[in-house]
Amino acid sequence: MDVATALRVGMAAGRIKSIPELAKRTGIAQATLYKRVKEPSTMSLAEFREIVKATHMSDELILIAVKEGKK
């Protein structure tokens, strides 16, 4: 599972239906979130933490995203 897929799974778990909704919950600009989905290696730790909080990603999903994101 790649980071983008993990993010989508996390969004579904947090009942977040779109990037614009995630942007509102995290305070991260929509354009930035779209870029992070496309290029996860550009995501900062602070952004990742905000996304994790907003989506309520499980520990397992976080580990998968971090491990698989290292390509």
Salt bridges, closest charged atoms under 4 A:
GLU21 OE2 - ARG25 NH2 3.04
GLU47 OE1 - ARG36 NE 2.78
GLU50 OE2 - LYS53 NZ 3.40
